[in-house]
Each structure stands twice: as C-alpha cells, then as structure tokens.
Amino acid sequence: MSADRTRTPVLSLITTAPYGTMPGEVMVAGHMTGSADLSSSTELDAIVLEHAYDGVRLQLVLRGLLVVFVVLTVAIIPPEHHSFASYIVVSLYGVWAVGVAAWSRQGGPNPVRFVWLALFVDLLVLGGLTVLVGVAAPQSWTDNVLINGFFVIPLLAATQLRPRICAAVVVPTVAIYLAVSVVTQSSNEEPWSSILLRTLAIAGLGAGCIALTRIQQSRVATIGRLVGDRTGLLTEVMTTEDRERRQLAENLHDGALQYVLAARQDIEDVQSDPRAIARLDEALTESSRLLRSTVSELHPAVLERLGLAHALRDLARTAEARGGFAITLELDGWEEGARTPADGLLFATARELLSNVVKHAGAHRVQINLARSGELARLVIADDGRGIPDGAVEQSLGDGHIGLASHRVRLEAAGGGLSMSSARPTGTIVQVDVPCPPSSN
C-alpha cells in the first residue's frame, strides 16, 4: 500500500473524526502545517498518510490474531451448549475480517477515515459470543478464555492517530467487559472482587492506549513541523540567487554606475571646466570603493585574508554608506587577524542584521560589539531606530521571509543562539552567541 495512491490532502483524516474533533487534534493540524499552503503539500501529505496506513496495517494484523484466537478457543474448548450457533458466529466473523482486510488494502483515504468503525464489530462479536457460551453453560471454560480477547480491543484502538477515537472505543470496551462479567457471574460463580480487579486492569490498559495515541500524534506533529521548516528553507534557497542578483543590480545601478556615468560626462567637460578633473577623480574613486564593497559582500575575501575584525570594518563602512547612519565598532578581546571556525557564521549573521537595519530601522547610530570570552564569541548589534513591533518577526516568517530565521537555525545547529530585545528609549538590540574554539593566526 503506497502513500502515493492519493493526492488528497490527508491532514484532516488524521486530525479530525467523522463525529467532530477535539481541541488537541485541531492544534496538531496547526503545528503540522505552519502555514495554509503546507496543508496541501504533497510531501507532508505522504508522510502523514504513510503513518496513518501504518496504523491500518497494524490493526489488520492484530484483528487477524484476534480472529485466530476466537477460532482456536471455540475449536479446542468447544462450548457445551449453542455450539452450532457459536460456529456460525465465528465463521461469519472470520469472513467479515477478511473482507475488511481486502477493502483496507485497496488504498485511498477511506480506510484511514473509516476503518476504526470495524472495532465496534469486534467488540460486539466478542461480547455476544462470550455471553452466548457463558450463560448457557455453568463453569464453562470457553467464556473464561474468550473474555480475555477484550484486552486486544484497546490495542486495536491505539493504532489510530486520533486520541478521541481511541477513547470512543476504549470506554465501551471497558463497559461491555464489565457487563459481560456481571452477566456470566452466576454461571462462573466468580466473586465481585475478581470482576472489579479484572475490569480495573482493562481500564488501565485502555488509559495507556489513549496516552500512547497522543504520543504518536505528537510525533507526527513534530515530523510535520520539521517538514514545514525544511520546505520553507528549500524555498528560500531556490529564491536566494534571484533575490541576490536583483539586489546586486540595484546596488550597482544606484551606486557605482551613477558615478561612472557622471565621470563620463565630466570627461566631456574637462577642457572647458578645470574642476571637472577633480569631480572625475572623486567619481572614479567612489565607484571603485562601491564596486569593491559589493564584490566583498558577494565573497568577503578580506575575511579569509585578514580575519573577522577587518571584514566587519569593511561591512560597517558599506552599511554606513547605504543606511546614512554612524557605526561604532568595538572589538573586546578579539585579536587582529585572528581566525576561528565561527568567523563565517558571525560575518554572515552580522551582514543580515545590518542589512535589516539599513532597510527597516531608520536608525541614526548603530553600535557593533564583538567580544570573546574563553571559547564563546558574542556579537551584539544595537541601533536607535524605530524598533521591532510585536509580532513583526512572526509576520515576516508567515510572509515567507526567513532570512533571519535561517541564521538562527544555523546558529542553534552550531550550539549557539540569537536573541532580540528592545533598546531604551528606542531601537533594537540583537545578541548572537556561538561557540568559538581557540583561534589560529
């Protein structure tokens, strides 16, 4: 049975039931998708559907064992009365179980949606057969053995990923188990203490099965969240090249290209205007600086040659020119020319943070502090801009902008972290911590 046999979104098959949903199940759908678009993701659907079919397969196997148990019990320990009726019931039950198995193996969403209803047939057959052979035959071993089959029903219900469905099966199972025990009490001459203890045992098993179903549902939700994060990151990776090319084109057009065009115009005025030479020199100098800065952002060779401190200085100068604010850079305990495995990660994060300041902060002053204590590096970037409104980061993620989120993931994967807080009186403070082994010059 393959999860690819249906293209229908299947989150609703796992997190809802025909008779309604419980609050916890609705939350699972929210966790698994992360956004409305992911609810129809083929990859996510395949994962959820495959987990659901695993439960269907396990239920078919356990039902097969239950049928074998009932058949062997009636065959090896035949009832003293109503034996023919018992054989008819057992035969029909076996045929019915084979039919359910054949229907379930056809695939599609229907087995996942409706196969749990077959558990009530298992329950009714087992209860009716136990009463049939127990009431008519005092001290019959047949019903004493058959009644143990009730302990399989909660396990069958636990194969579902829906706790409410599991509870809907477990509760009547315990009730019918108690009722059958009471009905056959006189025939078996069983004391009440024995009946109550057995009922307590099956109730405990049922409660454990419900809890197990919740755990399994939570695991599927976790897988869904991971798939959602992975999908978002892959989408971001696929669009990064286009976005970076667009940004590079804008930087060159608005910066260096304007100076080159101005320089070309000044060349025509050299003979008539002596000041044109000075303007030409200034334009070419600024063009050279901007082009060098743009190339450095694409591939910060200075980071490889001179270390993180020099690379941050170049990055700060570029951000100052683009954002129109003043940057103060402090290096606390960071040796000039030092190299560490964390350099690339710290530089990339600083570049993303300063880019956000340029685009969104409206700041006048920015403070950058790079410090090192033992084997921990700390980068703090604070600005006096307008700050980040509540929910702005979540909204940005919802809109598909996961640049900062991707850096946070990379930092956490390296054993570090990123935190944001409001500055006083205005602005934002971002602190980045990352493990930093001893440097080599």
C-alpha positions in Angstrom: 0.0 0.0 0.0 1.6 3.2 -1.1 1.0 6.8 0.2 1.2 8.0 -3.4 -2.1 6.4 -4.3 -4.0 9.6 -3.3 -3.3 13.2 -4.0 -6.0 14.3 -1.5 -4.7 16.4 1.5 -4.8 14.0 4.4 -4.2 16.1 7.5 -7.9 16.2 8.1 -8.1 12.4 8.0 -5.6 12.3 10.9 -6.6 15.3 13.0 -10.4 15.1 12.6 -13.1 12.5 13.0 -16.5 12.0 11.4 -18.2 12.9 14.7 -16.0 16.0 15.3 -12.6 16.9 16.6 -11.1 17.6 20.0 -9.1 20.7 20.8 -5.8 18.9 20.9 -6.4 17.5 17.4 -7.1 20.9 15.9 -3.8 22.2 17.4 -2.0 19.3 15.7 -3.1 20.5 12.3 -1.8 23.9 13.1 1.5 22.6 14.2 1.9 20.3 11.2 1.3 22.9 8.6 2.9 26.0 9.8 1.0 27.9 7.1 -2.0 27.4 5.0 0.0 26.4 1.9 1.7 23.5 3.6 -1.7 21.8 4.4 -1.8 20.7 0.7 1.9 19.9 0.5 2.4 16.6 -1.3 5.4 15.7 0.7 3.7 16.4 4.0 0.6 14.5 2.9 2.7 11.5 2.0 4.3 11.5 5.5 1.1 11.8 7.4 -0.7 9.3 5.2 2.1 6.7 5.5 1.9 7.0 9.3 -1.9 6.6 9.1 -1.6 3.5 6.9 0.9 2.0 9.3 -1.8 2.1 11.9 -4.3 0.5 9.5 -1.8 -2.3 8.7 -1.2 -2.9 12.4 -4.9 -3.0 13.1 -5.4 -5.6 10.3 -2.6 -7.8 11.8 -4.0 -7.6 15.4 -7.5 -8.3 14.2 -6.2 -11.4 12.4 -4.7 -12.6 15.6 -7.9 -11.9 17.4 -9.9 -14.0 14.8 -7.4 -16.8 15.2 -7.7 -16.6 19.0 -11.6 -16.8 18.8 -11.5 -19.7 16.3 -9.0 -21.7 18.3 -10.9 -21.1 21.5 -14.2 -22.4 20.1 -12.5 -25.3 18.3 -10.2 -26.5 21.1 -12.6 -25.7 24.0 -16.0 -26.1 22.4 -19.0 -24.8 24.4 -21.3 -27.3 26.0 -24.4 -25.5 24.6 -25.1 -23.5 21.4 -22.0 -24.9 19.8 -23.6 -24.7 16.3 -24.6 -21.1 16.8 -21.1 -20.4 18.0 -19.5 -21.9 14.9 -21.8 -19.8 12.7 -20.9 -16.6 14.5 -17.2 -17.4 14.4 -17.3 -18.3 10.7 -19.2 -15.1 9.8 -16.7 -13.1 11.9 -13.8 -14.6 10.0 -15.3 -13.9 6.6 -16.1 -10.3 7.7 -12.5 -9.8 8.9 -11.1 -11.0 5.6 -13.5 -8.6 3.8 -12.3 -5.6 5.9 -8.7 -6.5 5.2 -9.3 -6.7 1.5 -11.2 -3.4 1.5 -8.5 -1.7 3.5 -5.7 -2.8 1.2 -7.3 -1.0 -1.8 -5.7 2.2 -0.6 -7.2 5.7 -0.7 -8.3 7.9 2.2 -11.4 5.8 3.1 -9.6 3.1 5.2 -7.8 5.8 7.2 -11.1 7.6 7.7 -13.5 4.7 8.5 -11.5 1.6 9.4 -11.8 2.4 13.1 -15.6 1.7 12.9 -14.8 -2.0 12.5 -13.6 -2.1 16.1 -17.2 -1.9 17.3 -18.0 -5.1 15.3 -15.0 -6.8 17.0 -16.4 -5.7 20.3 -20.0 -6.8 19.7 -18.9 -10.2 18.3 -16.6 -10.9 21.2 -19.1 -9.7 23.8 -22.1 -11.6 22.3 -20.2 -14.8 21.8 -18.9 -14.7 25.4 -22.4 -14.2 26.8 -23.8 -16.9 24.4 -21.4 -19.7 25.6 -21.1 -18.5 29.2 -24.7 -18.1 30.4 -25.9 -21.4 29.0 -23.1 -23.5 30.4 -22.2 -23.1 34.1 -18.5 -23.4 34.8 -17.7 -23.2 31.1 -14.0 -22.7 30.2 -14.9 -21.3 26.8 -16.2 -18.0 28.1 -13.4 -17.7 30.6 -10.9 -17.8 27.7 -12.9 -15.8 25.3 -13.3 -12.8 27.7 -9.5 -12.3 27.5 -9.9 -11.2 23.9 -11.3 -7.9 25.2 -7.8 -6.9 26.1 -6.9 -6.8 22.4 -9.6 -4.2 21.6 -7.8 -1.2 23.2 -4.6 -2.2 21.4 -6.6 -2.1 18.1 -7.9 1.3 19.0 -4.3 2.6 19.8 -3.3 2.0 16.2 -5.2 5.2 15.3 -3.5 8.6 15.5 -6.6 10.2 17.0 -7.0 10.1 20.8 -10.7 10.8 20.7 -11.4 7.8 18.5 -9.2 5.7 20.8 -11.2 6.9 23.8 -14.5 6.3 21.9 -13.5 2.6 21.6 -11.9 2.1 24.9 -14.8 3.4 27.0 -17.5 1.0 25.6 -14.9 -1.8 25.7 -14.5 -1.4 29.4 -18.2 -1.1 29.9 -19.1 -4.2 27.8 -16.3 -6.1 29.5 -17.8 -5.3 32.9 -21.3 -6.1 31.7 -20.3 -9.5 30.3 -18.5 -10.3 33.5 -21.6 -9.4 35.5 -24.0 -11.4 33.2 -21.8 -14.5 33.5 -21.0 -14.1 37.2 -23.7 -16.6 38.3 -22.7 -19.2 35.9 -19.0 -18.9 36.8 -19.6 -18.3 40.5 -16.9 -15.6 40.3 -16.6 -13.2 43.3 -17.2 -9.4 42.8 -13.6 -8.6 43.8 -12.3 -10.7 40.9 -14.6 -8.9 38.4 -13.7 -5.5 39.7 -9.9 -6.2 39.6 -10.2 -7.5 36.0 -12.2 -4.5 34.9 -9.6 -2.2 36.6 -6.8 -4.0 34.6 -8.5 -3.5 31.3 -9.4 0.1 32.2 -5.7 0.8 32.9 -4.7 -0.8 29.6 -7.2 1.4 27.8 -5.9 4.6 29.5 -2.4 3.6 28.5 -3.5 3.1 24.9 -5.1 6.6 24.8 -1.9 8.1 26.2 0.1 6.2 23.6 -2.1 7.5 20.8 -1.5 11.1 22.0 2.3 10.5 22.0 2.1 9.1 18.5 0.1 12.0 17.3 2.6 14.4 18.8 5.4 12.7 17.0 3.6 13.1 13.7 3.1 16.7 14.5 6.8 17.1 15.1 7.6 15.5 11.8 5.1 17.9 10.2 6.8 20.9 11.7 10.2 19.7 10.6 8.9 19.1 7.0 7.4 22.6 7.1 10.7 24.2 8.2 12.6 22.2 5.5 10.1 23.2 2.8 10.5 26.9 3.8 14.3 26.7 3.8 14.3 25.0 0.4 12.0 27.6 -1.0 14.3 30.3 0.4 17.3 28.7 -1.1 15.7 28.5 -4.5 14.8 32.2 -4.4 18.0 33.4 -2.9 20.0 33.6 -6.1 17.3 35.7 -7.9 17.0 38.0 -4.9 20.7 38.5 -4.6 21.1 39.2 -8.3 18.3 41.7 -8.1 19.9 43.4 -5.0 23.4 43.4 -6.7 21.9 45.0 -9.8 20.2 47.7 -7.7 23.4 48.4 -5.8 25.4 48.7 -8.9 22.8 50.8 -10.7 22.2 53.2 -7.8 25.8 53.4 -6.7 28.9 52.7 -8.9 27.0 53.1 -12.2 25.8 56.6 -11.3 29.4 57.7 -10.5 30.7 56.1 -13.8 28.0 58.0 -15.8 28.9 61.2 -14.0 32.6 60.6 -14.7 31.9 60.0 -18.4 30.0 63.3 -18.6 32.9 65.1 -16.8 35.3 63.8 -19.3 33.5 65.8 -22.0 33.8 68.9 -19.8 37.5 68.5 -18.9 38.7 71.1 -21.4 36.0 73.7 -20.7 35.9 73.2 -16.8 39.1 72.7 -14.9 37.1 71.5 -11.9 35.8 68.5 -13.9 39.1 66.7 -13.3 38.5 66.8 -9.5 35.0 65.6 -10.0 36.2 62.9 -12.3 38.7 61.7 -9.8 36.1 61.7 -7.0 33.6 59.8 -9.1 36.1 57.1 -10.1 37.4 56.8 -6.5 33.9 56.3 -5.2 33.0 53.9 -8.0 36.0 51.8 -7.1 35.1 51.8 -3.4 31.5 50.8 -4.1 32.4 48.1 -6.6 35.0 46.7 -4.1 32.4 46.7 -1.4 29.8 44.9 -3.5 32.3 42.3 -4.5 33.4 41.9 -0.9 29.8 41.2 0.2 29.4 38.6 -2.5 32.6 36.9 -1.4 34.3 38.5 1.6 37.9 37.7 0.6 39.1 40.0 3.4 37.6 37.6 5.9 39.9 34.9 4.6 42.9 37.1 4.3 42.8 39.4 7.3 40.2 37.9 9.6 36.8 38.8 11.1 37.8 42.1 12.6 38.8 43.6 9.2 35.8 42.1 7.5 33.4 43.7 10.0 35.1 47.1 9.5 34.5 46.8 5.7 31.0 45.7 6.3 30.3 48.6 8.7 31.6 51.1 6.2 29.4 49.7 3.5 26.3 49.8 5.8 27.1 53.4 6.8 27.2 54.5 3.2 23.9 52.7 2.4 22.0 53.5 5.6 23.1 57.0 6.2 23.9 56.3 9.9 27.1 56.2 12.0 28.5 52.9 13.2 30.7 52.4 16.2 32.6 49.1 16.1 34.2 47.7 19.3 36.4 44.7 19.4 36.6 43.4 23.0 39.2 40.7 23.4 39.2 39.9 19.6 42.8 39.9 18.3 43.5 41.5 15.0 44.0 38.9 12.3 42.5 36.1 14.5 40.9 33.2 12.7 38.2 30.9 14.1 35.8 28.4 12.7 32.9 30.7 13.7 34.1 33.6 11.5 32.0 32.8 8.5 28.8 32.3 10.6 29.4 35.5 12.6 30.1 37.5 9.5 27.0 36.2 7.6 24.8 36.9 10.6 26.2 40.4 11.0 25.6 41.1 7.3 22.0 40.0 7.6 21.4 42.1 10.7 23.0 45.2 9.3 21.0 44.7 6.1 17.8 44.7 8.2 18.9 47.9 9.9 19.5 49.6 6.6 16.1 48.5 5.2 13.8 48.9 8.2 15.3 50.6 11.3 15.5 54.2 10.2 18.4 54.5 12.7 20.9 57.3 13.2 23.5 55.4 15.2 24.5 51.7 15.3 26.8 50.1 17.9 28.6 46.8 17.0 30.4 44.9 19.7 32.4 41.8 19.0 33.7 40.1 22.2 35.2 36.9 23.1 35.4 35.1 26.5 37.1 31.7 26.6 35.5 29.6 23.9 32.4 31.7 23.4 32.1 34.6 20.9 29.4 37.2 21.3 28.3 39.7 18.7 25.9 42.5 19.7 24.4 44.9 17.3 22.2 47.7 18.7 20.5 50.6 16.9 18.5 53.6 17.9 15.8 53.1 15.2 12.1 52.6 15.4 12.4 49.1 16.9 10.6 45.9 16.0 6.8 45.9 16.6 5.3 43.0 18.5 4.6 40.1 16.1 6.7 41.6 13.3 9.1 38.6 13.2 6.3 36.1 13.1 4.5 38.1 10.4 7.7 38.2 8.4 8.0 34.4 8.7 4.4 34.0 7.7 5.1 36.1 4.5 8.0 33.8 3.6 10.9 36.0 4.7 13.1 33.6 6.6 16.5 35.2 6.3 16.9 35.9 10.0 15.2 32.6 10.9 17.7 30.7 8.7 20.6 32.3 10.5 19.0 31.5 13.9 18.7 27.8 12.8 22.4 27.8 11.7 23.5 29.3 15.0 21.5 26.8 17.0 22.9 24.0 14.9 26.4 25.2 15.8 25.4 25.2 19.5 24.8 29.0 19.8 21.7 31.2 19.6 20.2 34.6 18.7 18.1 36.8 20.9 16.3 40.1 20.2 15.2 42.8 22.7 14.0 46.4 22.7 16.6 49.1 23.3 16.0 52.2 25.5 14.5 54.6 24.6 14.1 53.3 21.1 15.7 50.7 18.8 16.6 47.1 18.9 19.4 45.0 20.4 20.3 41.7 18.8 22.7 39.4 20.6 24.4 36.5 18.9 26.3 33.8 20.9 28.3 31.0 19.2 31.0 28.5 20.4 34.4 29.7 19.3 37.4 27.4 19.6 40.8 28.9 20.0 41.9 31.0 17.1 44.9 30.5 14.8 46.7 33.4 13.3 
